[in-house]
Amino acid sequence: MNLQQIATALGLENLTHELSAEEAGNMDRAHASDLLSDVLANAPAGGLLITIQVHMNVVAVAVHAGLKAVIFASGMKPPEDVRAKAVAEKVSLFTTGESTFDVAGKLYEMGLRGK
Amino acid sequence: MPEPRKGARVITLSFRIAGGDFDSAGLATRKLKDQLAKLGVDGPALRRAMIAAYEAEMNVVIHARCGTLWARVDETKLDLEVADEGPGIPDVELAMREGWSTASDQARQMGFGAGLGLPNIRRSSDRFQIETRVGRGTLIKSTILFGEAGETQAEPVVVPLGMEGSRCRSCRRCVFACPVGALRVRDSQPLLLDDLCIGCTACIEECPDAVFGIRDSAAALPPIPEGALLLIPRGFLAAFPVRSPLRVLAVFRDLGFAEVRLLDEWDESLLAEARREARSGKLPVPRIPPLCPPAVSLIESRFPSLIPHLSLLRSSAETAGEEFPLRSVFLVAACPGQYAACKRSSLTDRLTVIAPGTLKTAILAHLGALSVERESELIAGPRGTPAPGEAAASGVRGVMRALSTAETGALGEVSVLDLRLCAGGCSASPLICPYPVIAGPAWNVECRGEPAGIAARARPFRQRPGVRLDVDMAQAMLKLSQIDKEIRSLPGRDCGSCGAPSCAAFAEDLVLGRAAQSDCPYRENTP
């Protein structure tokens, strides 16, 4: 399952149209956390992150942890400079009104797993 | 900032970090990542490096006024140092606990300050050290090995037990003293089975004729570069006919060593880590910190069921030897096993491991010329006796008994087991101090310095196979049945006349061609 398929299935709003959601490749790992140290230590490389943190450091952590995409839950949206940074770093961003719990549950149902 | 050695393939980088600037936070780590990627560092090593660097950088942003991230990269590893001007950490042990943090509300709202930073850095590092002064600042040092390069590339070091065979009188005391049965006396000469030797000092201690010692690769003390650091076991201060540690320290200075540190400090660091592990409740107790390389080898060869009890750390001496990658370090090894371990795991060419005798010779030549007793940083301090719930054993018999007891589970709730194969520890090694009675608590001094660190081991401890009877399994089984047959034809007195410690060992020697039938005067059936 690639990012585009996930975005469609969950009705996510794509914040980084500059990046190709198909090109990110197959996505079968995810991590849900708002603690950036936890993301850094435990998020699976090549996977995606569900969080409600929308500041610049989220992008930095995503890059260091090798994450390909971030889904902002509960309607959170990052400021433009964060979005631009994510594009530059090739990290796809999505947002949704649903909670972290619901997003994670749906992704799990679709076959995605943690570590 | 220290300069890297000229001509070496080493790259140093440094980046400034501004405290409180959450917008630029992570920039230094990002730049470091680009550089590392250009150097071809990738995979888990790169991720670990990024975690360590980012967390250390965030600590500066969250807690300090400003700081510097400094990196030194060579082909095998990354040395990171992140120094800050900030509040310092009043209780490092507390700060190392997951979930403990003093971060501001602002930082917490951003998802930082969850008390995971320092534990994250430590988990990601192959070596980790933290130095801090309240009101001044904090220095975090982390080393990340690229792959297992540091340990796998090194040649296996043959245990450097030196033997002066010409002094041997065939008394065979060493044969019985060796805890792993690695010694024989044949043709009036000691014979060492290298694969079995664990590098302890049992034979050295027992031999009345000084046959055994460390085979030092340096015959004399090499030139000592400026600023050199000397690492010794405490007892080495008591190894001279001068009854003042201050005087001995002054001689070290005269010889050119800028600083002296006691290896005992690293023992304390390892013990503290073993206590932490015991408290975590996740690992089998007693925890056995790898203070003594021969004791570790003994566990690996004779008590493999206790391997999960070993803390996955480098030994105290290995850790100390690698803790100062930018300085010239001389380390006095207390036994052949420690000598081999430090040589084997050394990642820098700045560490010189020396046999005690080599340095003693140089010191004794200096003692006469010395007149002034200088003030030094020596302070008195109690050596930690086992804390409640902990146990300690030293000497071959003590350690063997402790391990046998631990193997049966009879140690119960003992949390930490402090094992040293020299009776009285490294300080009382027969190579270190000829006066063991004063090498221990009576010579109770500490060299003040930065807190000693710990270092993770890259490879797990593994069972040592000992001598394989044959590379071919079928042949090995055949030989095993031959050994069984030979044992039955031997008297079973384990008298040692043949030069082997037991009839069983002699039977093995016979089958493997290490002994002749005629070596046993009591053999029943002569073919």
Interface residues (C-beta under 8 A of the other chain):
Chain A: D34 L35 L36 S37 D38 V39 L40 A41 A45 T51 Q53 H55 M56 N57 V58 A60 V61 V63 H64 A65 G66
Chain B: F22 D23 A25 G26 T29 R30 K33 R47 M50 I51 Y54 E55 M58 M110 G111 F112 A114 L116 G117 N120 R123 S124
